[in-house]
Amino acid sequence: MITYLPKQIECFKALSTDSPAQIVLYGGAAGGSKSFTGCAWQIMRRLHYAGSRGLIGRSKLDTLKKTTVKTFFEVAGMMNLRTGRDYELNGSTNVITFFNKSEIILKDLFQYPSDPVFDSLGGLELTDFYVDEVSQVTKKAIDVLRSRVRFKLNEFNLQPKALLTCNPSKGWLYNEFYDPWRNQTLPERYAFVQALPGDNPHLPESYLETLASLPEADRKRLLHGDWDFDESIDWLFKYDDLLRCFREELGTGEMFISADIARLGKDRTIICVWKGLQLFEIHELRKEPITTVVATIRNAINKHNVKLSNVIVDEDGVGGGACDLLRCRGFLNGGRARQPDKFTNQKAECYYKLAELIEQGKVILPVPKRDIITKELDMIRRKRPEADGKLAVTGKDEIKAMHGVSPDYADAIMMRMYFELSPNYGKYSYA
């Protein structure tokens, strides 16, 4: 007989048929019995709905077997279920089959370069799923899994249900669950149940002492469930420096326009109008034809008397057409850096320059756009230097895979730095 903790019961209620929530995020710190809760839920569902099919996933199958599956056996034993009698684990197919024909599929959810769209999940038909340590999994994987939840839903009169567990992280989970939850704007289809070490009276005192002795970043994240403290040493922009940029102040100097063009109708087109280093006007276009994008930029050029030589547009992909029509400067993200011995490409060089000017307090950004710009610039991280020692930043596709959004505002702001790159304009102090 298992006596569940109050937070576990709250999680099960959010996953019940009476709840409108379709995806429940549980955890947000260490010691909250996350894996135990997920395994218990999967077992209860399989026993209650004969012939149903669930999935337990994690970034790597090997890790799943060494951690989550061990917890599964523990929970099953506490429920008086015995392997060979009540269920069988097939080590070849990685499927757990119960006596009532219900199944649990054990799945590797890593986004391999050979399968970026998760075709490997395409043939699955699921009743529900549980993903452990979901912060290590891309949003794309979760979206594909959600599209596979349909098996016997009508037969059992069920709604799609999924359970995700994690520790605090600054990815798509922060944007889609934690931030809306604390602001009381979380959609009804989502639920977040925060479980902290203090919610689990069964934790050994020595374990709590270990968490308390961790370095500050890990302690705040794992002991206190602090989602706003990121332990990454790869930050390019300091949070306090970013906040100082958002102020009501007029810029000085020439007018500029920088624009990040949506690729093949995806993402957003962001057009930034600058006076010196003050970003004072932003145009956001979604799925507009290139003619509309060009017309919007031309209107801004005429309205603010911007020299064509001070206009720069993302030249990769569709943006090349805008450059041709406007006859303005084109920005190639992978283009040669002004200091090729130091930076991998033009994009990395411009982002490092932006970090330098933001640290110096020279960049002025619009207060109404503080949240979205801060979030996107926070996604831009230093990449570990390659073998040649050159500096790089995370790529747009990599960011979109991990966070579920494209950093279009950040890239449009970054391109303004093209005009600041000059042998006579100081040093790259952030490098």
C-alpha positions as CSV (number, residue, x, y, z in Angstrom):
1,M,0.0,0.0,0.0
2,I,1.4,3.3,-1.1
3,T,0.7,6.5,0.9
4,Y,1.1,9.4,-1.6
5,L,2.3,12.8,-0.6
6,P,-0.1,15.8,-0.9
7,K,1.8,17.1,-3.9
8,Q,1.6,13.7,-5.6
9,I,-2.1,13.7,-5.0
10,E,-2.4,17.2,-6.5
11,C,-0.6,15.9,-9.5
12,F,-2.8,12.9,-9.9
13,K,-5.9,15.1,-9.7
14,A,-4.6,17.4,-12.5
15,L,-4.1,14.2,-14.6
16,S,-7.6,12.8,-13.7
17,T,-10.5,12.6,-16.2
18,D,-12.2,15.4,-14.2
19,S,-9.4,17.9,-14.9
20,P,-9.3,19.9,-18.2
21,A,-5.5,19.8,-18.1
22,Q,-4.0,17.7,-20.9
23,I,-0.3,18.3,-20.0
24,V,0.9,18.4,-16.4
25,L,4.4,19.5,-15.5
26,Y,5.4,18.2,-12.1
27,G,8.5,19.0,-10.0
28,G,10.6,22.1,-10.2
29,A,13.3,21.0,-7.6
30,A,15.1,17.9,-6.4
31,G,13.6,15.4,-4.0
32,G,10.0,15.7,-5.1
33,S,9.6,12.0,-6.0
34,K,9.2,13.0,-9.7
35,S,10.1,9.6,-11.2
36,F,8.1,7.8,-8.5
37,T,5.1,9.8,-9.4
38,G,5.4,9.3,-13.1
39,C,5.9,5.6,-12.9
40,A,3.0,5.2,-10.4
41,W,0.7,7.2,-12.8
42,Q,1.7,5.0,-15.8
43,I,1.1,1.8,-13.9
44,M,-2.3,3.0,-12.5
45,R,-3.4,4.0,-16.0
46,R,-2.4,0.6,-17.5
47,L,-4.2,-1.4,-14.8
48,H,-7.3,0.7,-15.0
49,Y,-7.6,0.7,-18.9
50,A,-7.0,-2.8,-20.1
51,G,-5.3,-2.9,-23.5
52,S,-4.2,0.8,-23.3
53,R,-0.8,1.9,-24.4
54,G,1.5,4.4,-22.6
55,L,5.0,5.6,-23.1
56,I,7.8,6.5,-20.7
57,G,10.5,8.5,-22.3
58,R,13.8,10.3,-21.5
59,S,16.5,11.9,-23.5
60,K,18.6,8.8,-23.7
61,L,17.3,5.2,-23.5
62,D,20.3,4.0,-21.6
63,T,19.8,6.6,-18.9
64,L,16.1,5.8,-18.8
65,K,16.8,2.1,-18.1
66,K,19.4,2.9,-15.4
67,T,17.2,5.4,-13.6
68,T,13.4,5.7,-14.3
69,V,13.0,1.9,-15.1
70,K,14.6,1.0,-11.8
71,T,12.0,3.3,-10.1
72,F,9.3,1.6,-12.1
73,F,10.3,-1.8,-10.6
74,E,10.3,-0.3,-7.2
75,V,6.8,1.2,-7.6
76,A,5.5,-2.0,-9.1
77,G,6.7,-4.0,-6.2
78,M,5.1,-1.6,-3.7
79,M,1.8,-2.2,-5.7
80,N,2.3,-6.0,-5.2
81,L,3.0,-6.4,-8.9
82,R,5.5,-9.1,-9.9
83,T,7.5,-9.4,-13.0
84,G,6.7,-12.7,-14.8
85,R,3.3,-12.8,-13.2
86,D,1.7,-9.4,-13.7
87,Y,4.0,-7.8,-16.3
88,E,7.0,-8.6,-18.5
89,L,9.8,-6.3,-19.8
90,N,11.0,-7.3,-23.2
91,G,14.6,-6.1,-23.3
92,S,14.7,-6.3,-27.1
93,T,11.6,-4.3,-28.0
94,N,11.8,-2.2,-24.8
95,V,8.1,-2.8,-24.1
96,I,6.5,-3.6,-20.8
97,T,3.4,-5.8,-21.3
98,F,0.9,-6.2,-18.5
99,F,-1.4,-9.2,-17.8
100,N,-4.4,-7.3,-19.2
101,K,-2.6,-6.6,-22.5
102,S,-1.8,-3.0,-21.6
103,E,1.6,-1.8,-22.7
104,I,4.3,0.8,-21.8
105,I,6.8,1.7,-24.5
106,L,10.2,2.8,-23.2
107,K,11.6,5.4,-25.6
108,D,14.7,7.4,-26.4
109,L,13.7,11.0,-27.2
110,F,17.0,12.5,-28.1
111,Q,16.9,14.7,-31.3
112,Y,19.4,12.9,-33.4
113,P,20.7,14.8,-36.5
114,S,19.6,11.8,-38.7
115,D,16.0,12.2,-37.4
116,P,15.4,15.9,-36.7
117,V,11.6,15.7,-37.0
118,F,11.3,12.4,-35.0
119,D,10.0,10.2,-37.8
120,S,10.9,7.4,-35.4
121,L,7.8,8.4,-33.4
122,G,5.6,8.6,-36.4
123,G,4.1,5.1,-36.2
124,L,3.2,5.2,-32.5
125,E,-0.4,5.2,-31.2
126,L,-0.6,6.1,-27.6
127,T,-3.2,6.5,-24.9
128,D,-0.9,8.8,-22.8
129,F,2.8,9.4,-22.1
130,Y,5.2,10.4,-19.3
131,V,8.6,12.1,-20.0
132,D,11.1,12.2,-17.2
133,E,13.7,15.0,-16.9
134,V,11.9,16.7,-19.8
135,S,14.2,19.7,-19.7
136,Q,16.7,17.5,-21.5
137,V,14.2,16.9,-24.4
138,T,13.3,19.3,-27.2
139,K,9.9,20.8,-27.5
140,K,9.7,19.2,-31.0
141,A,9.8,15.7,-29.4
142,I,6.9,16.6,-27.0
143,D,4.9,18.1,-29.9
144,V,5.3,14.9,-31.9
145,L,4.3,12.7,-28.9
146,R,1.2,14.8,-28.4
147,S,0.2,14.2,-32.0
148,R,0.4,10.4,-31.3
149,V,-2.0,10.4,-28.4
150,R,-5.2,8.9,-29.8
151,F,-5.1,5.1,-29.0
152,K,-8.5,3.9,-27.5
153,L,-9.4,7.4,-26.3
154,N,-12.9,7.1,-27.7
155,E,-13.3,3.5,-26.4
156,F,-12.5,4.7,-22.8
157,N,-14.0,8.2,-23.3
158,L,-10.7,9.8,-22.4
159,Q,-9.0,13.1,-23.2
160,P,-5.3,13.3,-24.1
161,K,-3.1,13.3,-21.0
162,A,0.7,13.7,-20.6
163,L,2.9,14.0,-17.6
164,L,6.3,15.8,-17.7
165,T,8.8,16.1,-14.8
166,C,11.8,18.3,-14.5
167,N,14.0,20.5,-12.4
168,P,14.0,24.3,-13.0
169,S,15.4,25.2,-16.4
170,K,15.4,28.2,-18.7
171,G,14.0,26.6,-21.8
172,W,10.6,26.2,-23.4
173,L,9.3,24.8,-20.1
174,Y,10.0,28.2,-18.4
175,N,8.2,30.1,-21.2
176,E,5.2,27.8,-21.5
177,F,4.6,26.6,-18.0
178,Y,6.4,28.3,-15.1
179,D,6.2,31.9,-16.2
180,P,2.5,31.8,-17.1
181,W,1.8,29.8,-13.9
182,R,3.4,32.4,-11.6
183,N,1.6,35.2,-13.5
184,Q,-1.7,33.3,-13.3
185,T,-2.0,33.1,-17.1
186,L,-1.4,29.4,-17.5
187,P,-3.9,28.0,-20.1
188,E,-6.5,25.6,-18.9
189,R,-5.0,22.8,-21.0
190,Y,-1.8,23.0,-18.9
191,A,-1.1,22.5,-15.2
192,F,2.0,23.0,-13.1
193,V,2.5,21.3,-9.7
194,Q,5.6,22.6,-7.9
195,A,7.1,20.0,-5.6
196,L,10.0,21.1,-3.4
197,P,12.2,19.0,-1.1
198,G,10.3,20.4,1.9
199,D,7.1,18.8,0.5
200,N,8.6,15.3,1.0
201,P,8.9,14.4,4.7
202,H,10.6,11.1,3.8
203,L,13.8,12.7,2.5
204,P,16.9,12.0,4.8
205,E,18.2,15.0,6.6
206,S,21.6,14.2,5.1
207,Y,20.1,14.7,1.6
208,L,18.7,18.1,2.5
209,E,22.1,19.0,4.0
210,T,23.8,18.0,0.8
211,L,21.4,20.2,-1.3
212,A,22.1,23.1,1.1
213,S,25.8,22.8,0.7
214,L,25.7,22.9,-3.1
215,P,27.1,26.0,-5.0
216,E,24.7,28.9,-5.0
217,A,23.3,28.3,-8.4
218,D,22.6,24.6,-7.9
219,R,21.3,25.2,-4.4
220,K,18.8,27.8,-5.5
221,R,17.6,25.6,-8.4
222,L,17.5,22.2,-6.7
223,L,16.6,23.1,-3.1
224,H,14.5,26.2,-3.5
225,G,13.0,25.6,-6.9
226,D,14.3,28.9,-8.3
227,W,13.5,29.0,-12.0
228,D,14.9,32.5,-12.5
229,F,18.4,31.6,-11.4
230,D,20.3,30.0,-14.3
231,E,23.5,28.2,-13.4
232,S,24.9,28.5,-16.9
233,I,28.4,29.8,-17.3
234,D,27.7,30.3,-21.0
235,W,25.7,33.5,-20.6
236,L,26.5,36.1,-23.1
237,F,24.2,38.8,-21.6
238,K,24.0,39.5,-17.9
239,Y,20.5,39.8,-16.7
240,D,21.0,43.1,-14.7
241,D,22.8,44.6,-17.7
242,L,19.8,43.7,-19.9
243,L,17.3,45.3,-17.5
244,R,19.2,48.6,-17.6
245,C,18.8,48.8,-21.3
246,F,15.0,49.3,-21.0
247,R,14.6,53.0,-20.2
248,E,12.9,56.1,-21.5
249,E,15.8,57.9,-23.1
250,L,16.4,59.4,-26.5
251,G,19.3,58.3,-28.6
252,T,21.6,60.4,-30.6
253,G,23.2,60.0,-34.0
254,E,22.2,58.6,-37.4
255,M,19.1,56.6,-38.2
256,F,19.4,52.9,-38.9
257,I,17.2,50.0,-39.8
258,S,17.9,46.3,-39.1
259,A,15.5,43.5,-40.1
260,D,15.3,39.8,-39.5
261,I,13.2,38.2,-42.3
262,A,11.0,35.2,-41.7
263,R,12.2,32.1,-43.5
264,L,9.8,30.5,-45.9
265,G,6.8,31.9,-44.2
266,K,7.9,30.6,-40.7
267,D,8.8,32.6,-37.6
268,R,8.3,36.4,-37.6
269,T,9.8,39.3,-39.6
270,I,11.1,41.9,-37.1
271,I,12.0,45.3,-38.4
272,C,13.9,47.6,-36.0
273,V,14.3,51.3,-36.4
274,W,17.1,53.0,-34.5
275,K,18.4,56.5,-33.7
276,G,22.0,55.8,-32.8
277,L,21.8,52.9,-30.4
278,Q,18.2,53.6,-29.3
279,L,15.7,51.1,-30.7
280,F,12.5,53.2,-30.8
281,E,10.3,51.5,-33.3
282,I,9.5,47.9,-34.1
283,H,7.4,46.3,-36.8
284,E,6.4,42.7,-36.4
285,L,5.0,40.9,-39.4
286,R,3.8,37.3,-39.5
287,K,3.6,35.2,-42.7
288,E,3.5,38.3,-44.9
289,P,4.7,38.1,-48.5
290,I,8.1,39.6,-49.3
291,T,6.5,42.5,-51.1
292,T,4.7,43.5,-47.9
293,V,7.9,43.2,-45.9
294,V,9.8,45.4,-48.5
295,A,7.0,48.0,-48.5
296,T,7.1,48.2,-44.7
297,I,10.8,48.8,-44.7
298,R,10.5,51.4,-47.4
299,N,7.8,53.2,-45.5
300,A,10.1,53.3,-42.4
301,I,13.0,54.6,-44.6
302,N,10.9,57.4,-45.9
303,K,9.3,58.2,-42.6
304,H,12.5,58.6,-40.7
305,N,14.8,59.7,-43.6
306,V,17.1,56.7,-43.2
307,K,20.1,56.4,-45.6
308,L,19.9,53.3,-47.7
309,S,23.5,52.5,-46.6
310,N,22.3,52.4,-43.0
311,V,19.7,49.7,-43.8
312,I,20.7,46.0,-43.2
313,V,18.5,43.0,-43.9
314,D,19.1,39.3,-43.1
315,E,20.2,38.0,-46.5
316,D,19.9,34.3,-45.7
317,G,17.0,32.5,-47.5
318,V,14.0,34.7,-48.3
319,G,15.8,37.8,-47.0
320,G,18.0,37.8,-50.1
321,G,14.9,38.8,-52.1
322,A,14.3,41.8,-49.8
323,C,17.9,42.9,-50.2
324,D,17.6,42.8,-54.0
325,L,14.4,44.8,-54.0
326,L,15.6,47.4,-51.5
327,R,19.2,47.5,-52.8
328,C,20.4,47.7,-49.2
329,R,23.1,45.9,-47.2
330,G,22.7,42.2,-46.7
331,F,23.6,40.3,-43.5
332,L,24.9,36.8,-43.8
333,N,24.9,35.0,-40.5
334,G,27.6,32.6,-41.5
335,G,29.6,35.4,-43.3
336,R,33.2,36.1,-42.6
337,A,33.8,38.1,-39.4
338,R,35.8,41.3,-39.4
339,Q,38.1,39.5,-37.0
340,P,38.2,36.0,-38.5
341,D,40.9,34.8,-36.2
342,K,38.7,35.4,-33.2
343,F,35.1,34.7,-34.3
344,T,33.6,31.8,-36.3
345,N,31.3,34.1,-38.3
346,Q,29.7,37.5,-38.6
347,K,26.8,36.6,-36.4
348,A,29.0,35.6,-33.5
349,E,31.0,38.8,-33.9
350,C,27.9,41.0,-33.8
351,Y,26.4,39.3,-30.8
352,Y,29.7,39.7,-28.8
353,K,29.7,43.4,-29.8
354,L,26.1,43.7,-28.7
355,A,27.0,42.2,-25.3
356,E,29.8,44.7,-24.9
357,L,27.7,47.7,-25.7
358,I,24.9,46.4,-23.4
359,E,27.3,45.9,-20.6
360,Q,28.5,49.5,-21.1
361,G,24.9,50.8,-21.0
362,K,25.0,52.3,-24.5
363,V,22.1,50.4,-25.9
364,I,18.6,51.7,-25.3
365,L,15.6,49.3,-25.7
366,P,11.9,49.9,-25.6
367,V,10.3,49.3,-22.2
368,P,7.0,47.7,-23.6
369,K,9.1,45.0,-25.3
370,R,11.2,44.2,-22.3
371,D,9.8,40.7,-21.6
372,I,10.1,39.3,-25.1
373,I,13.5,40.9,-25.8
374,T,15.0,39.8,-22.5
375,K,13.8,36.2,-23.0
376,E,15.2,36.0,-26.5
377,L,18.6,37.5,-25.6
378,D,18.8,35.2,-22.7
379,M,18.5,32.3,-25.2
380,I,21.7,33.4,-26.9
381,R,24.6,31.6,-25.3
382,R,28.3,31.4,-25.8
383,K,29.3,28.1,-27.4
384,R,32.4,26.4,-26.2
385,P,35.3,27.4,-28.5
386,E,36.0,25.0,-31.4
387,A,39.3,23.3,-31.9
388,D,40.6,26.5,-33.5
389,G,39.7,28.6,-30.4
390,K,37.2,30.8,-32.3
391,L,34.2,32.3,-30.4
392,A,30.7,31.2,-31.4
393,V,27.1,31.5,-30.3
394,T,24.2,29.1,-30.3
395,G,22.5,28.8,-33.7
396,K,19.0,29.8,-34.5
397,D,17.8,26.3,-35.3
398,E,19.4,24.9,-32.1
399,I,17.6,27.6,-30.1
400,K,14.3,26.9,-31.7
401,A,14.7,23.2,-31.0
402,M,15.4,23.7,-27.3
403,H,13.1,26.6,-26.6
404,G,10.3,26.1,-29.1
405,V,10.6,29.7,-30.4
406,S,12.9,31.5,-32.8
407,P,14.9,34.4,-31.5
408,D,13.8,36.8,-34.2
409,Y,13.8,40.0,-32.0
410,A,17.3,39.1,-30.7
411,D,18.7,38.6,-34.2
412,A,17.2,41.8,-35.6
413,I,18.8,43.7,-32.7
414,M,22.1,41.9,-33.2
415,M,22.3,43.0,-36.8
416,R,22.4,46.7,-35.8
417,M,25.9,45.9,-34.5
418,Y,27.1,45.5,-38.1
419,F,27.5,49.3,-38.3
420,E,29.5,49.3,-35.0
421,L,32.2,46.8,-36.2
422,S,35.2,48.9,-37.1
423,P,38.9,48.5,-36.5
424,N,38.7,52.0,-34.9
425,Y,35.8,51.3,-32.6
426,G,37.4,50.0,-29.5
427,K,37.9,46.4,-28.4
428,Y,35.7,43.4,-27.9
429,S,35.8,43.4,-24.2
430,Y,33.2,40.6,-23.9
431,A,35.4,38.2,-25.8
